[in-house]
Amino acid sequence: MIGNLKTIVQSRWFYGLFFTYYLFNFTGCSGCPYSFSGASVPPHLKTIAIPFTEDRSGSSEGGLRELFNTQLTQKFINDNNLAISDRTNADAILETAIVSFSDLPAVVTGGETLASRKVSITVQVVYRDLVKKKVIFERQFSNYGDYASGGGLAERTKGIETAVDRITDDILLETVSGW
């Protein structure tokens, strides 16, 4: 009986130590902006150009292009895998165009009352390796943001910001780790 208790205590101690080691060495800072350090960006790609986003959606949503471009660029700066550069000096280029924007009812409650709306955005992205002169990927990214229907312009803006934040996260992730 004493031998079994000693084994249990030792194994709990071992697993506790292993858990602590894992927590400190592999999880990183949970409050920090995420980074893909060690991601599989080829070593010949050090800089990226992000030209101004086109808006082909036909929505005429004021400030959408600027918001998207600012957030995308800032995420690349924060990530620090590829330095932002102008087109003439860049190793890669990320060309983006907003191809669709919609703001539709999302949740209708009893009595046909509209509870929330959903902003959906789709962006066409072409990622080119300018060193090897090839297209790395060309695809569309879509995401959304919900907001309370009675919240006015401030709530709608939050929905748009959420959609842009999600879609720029997706683009960054695919660009730095989708190899």
LOLOLUM-853076 format. One line per 10 residues: number of its first residue (from 1); for each residue x, y, z of C-alpha. Coordinates in steps of 0.25 Angstrom, whole numbers. Layout:
// LOLOLUM-853076
NUM = X,Y,Z | ...
//
This chain:
// LOLOLUM-853076
1 = 0,0,0 | 11,10,4 | 18,6,-9 | 6,10,-18 | 4,23,-10 | 18,27,-13 | 17,24,-28 | 4,32,-29 | 11,44,-22 | 23,43,-31
11 = 14,42,-43 | 6,54,-39 | 19,62,-36 | 24,58,-50 | 12,62,-57 | 11,75,-50 | 25,78,-53 | 23,74,-68 | 10,83,-68 | 18,95,-63
21 = 29,93,-73 | 19,92,-84 | 11,104,-79 | 24,113,-79 | 31,108,-91 | 20,106,-101 | 8,114,-99 | 15,128,-99 | 8,141,-94 | -7,139,-95
31 = -9,154,-93 | 0,158,-104 | -3,159,-119 | -1,146,-125 | 12,144,-134 | 16,133,-143 | 30,133,-140 | 36,121,-146 | 25,120,-156 | 29,115,-170
41 = 31,127,-177 | 43,124,-187 | 56,130,-183 | 57,138,-196 | 44,146,-193 | 48,157,-183 | 39,169,-187 | 25,171,-192 | 17,182,-199 | 3,184,-196
51 = -3,194,-206 | -16,201,-204 | -28,192,-204 | -38,194,-215 | -53,194,-213 | -60,186,-224 | -72,183,-215 | -81,194,-220 | -85,197,-206 | -79,211,-204
61 = -77,208,-190 | -69,220,-185 | -56,217,-179 | -56,202,-181 | -44,202,-190 | -36,211,-180 | -40,202,-168 | -37,189,-175 | -23,194,-180 | -19,200,-167
71 = -23,187,-159 | -16,178,-169 | -3,186,-169 | -3,187,-154 | -5,172,-152 | 7,170,-161 | 15,180,-153 | 11,173,-140 | 14,159,-145 | 28,163,-149
81 = 31,152,-159 | 31,161,-171 | 35,175,-171 | 26,185,-178 | 33,191,-190 | 29,199,-203 | 26,191,-215 | 40,194,-222 | 48,189,-210 | 39,177,-206
91 = 41,162,-207 | 26,159,-207 | 13,167,-209 | -1,165,-204 | -11,171,-213 | -25,172,-208 | -39,176,-213 | -52,176,-205 | -61,169,-214 | -74,168,-206
101 = -80,175,-194 | -94,172,-188 | -102,176,-176 | -113,167,-174 | -123,162,-163 | -117,151,-155 | -126,148,-143 | -141,150,-143 | -148,148,-130 | -163,144,-127
111 = -173,154,-133 | -163,157,-145 | -155,166,-137 | -141,168,-143 | -131,166,-131 | -117,166,-139 | -111,168,-152 | -99,162,-159 | -88,170,-167 | -81,161,-177
121 = -69,164,-184 | -61,157,-195 | -47,160,-200 | -40,155,-212 | -25,154,-209 | -13,151,-218 | 0,148,-211 | 12,148,-220 | 27,145,-218 | 34,156,-225
131 = 48,149,-223 | 43,136,-230 | 33,143,-239 | 21,134,-235 | 8,134,-229 | 8,128,-215 | -7,128,-214 | -20,135,-220 | -32,133,-212 | -44,140,-205
141 = -46,142,-190 | -59,144,-184 | -63,147,-170 | -74,154,-162 | -78,163,-150 | -91,163,-143 | -97,175,-136 | -110,179,-129 | -120,184,-139 | -125,195,-130
151 = -111,200,-127 | -110,211,-137 | -97,215,-145 | -88,212,-133 | -92,197,-133 | -92,196,-148 | -77,201,-148 | -74,191,-137 | -79,180,-146 | -71,185,-158
161 = -59,186,-149 | -61,171,-144 | -62,166,-158 | -50,174,-163 | -42,169,-151 | -46,154,-153 | -43,155,-168 | -29,162,-166 | -26,151,-156 | -29,140,-166
171 = -21,147,-177 | -9,149,-168 | -10,134,-163 | -10,129,-178 | 1,138,-182 | 11,134,-171 | 8,120,-168 | 0,115,-180 | 12,109,-187
//
